[in-house]
Amino acid sequence: MPPTQPSSDRLKEILSRIFDSQILNHGDYNLVFAAASGQQGQVPGASSTGKYYVVGYRWRPQELVIAPFDGTTLTASGTPVEINMTNLSHAVVLAGGDYEVGTSTGRIFRFAVQPQGQLPLEGHVIDQDDDEVDFSQFMASFIAAA
């Protein structure tokens, strides 16, 4: 009998735990799953060195927190980066709807947030239709403020 795939809600819980374990005031943020630009649609189960992020965002004060995680083990894989109006160098929408945000220290992130986020493991899909709409509105405001 094939193993059961985790539900979208279960995957969201896992990603929330990854974020919550690293961010002090984690309850202040809305969360979305993001893949580095070019990672969406990778062949499930393929060897992946791609970058995946739990992106926390809040409207007041406007801020992003980008928390990298390993898409195959679903564990934290780097130090989260806070991006707000004090350290933001730029924020733009790229062709195709991906985003690029950079910090004054030179860190640059290019990522996509899709309504159906595909992790690199077969059957691991996060349904974030409503979240993607809200995040798009947030990014429009964030970019305008930049």
Secondary structure, 3 states (H helix, E strand, C coil): CCCCCCCHHHHHHHHHHHHHCCCCCHHHCEEEEEEECCCCCCCCCCCCCCCEEEEEEECCCCEEEEEEEECCCCEECCCCEEEECCCEEEEEECHHHCEEEEECCCCEEEEECCCEEECCCCCCEEECHHHHHHHHHHHHHHHHHC
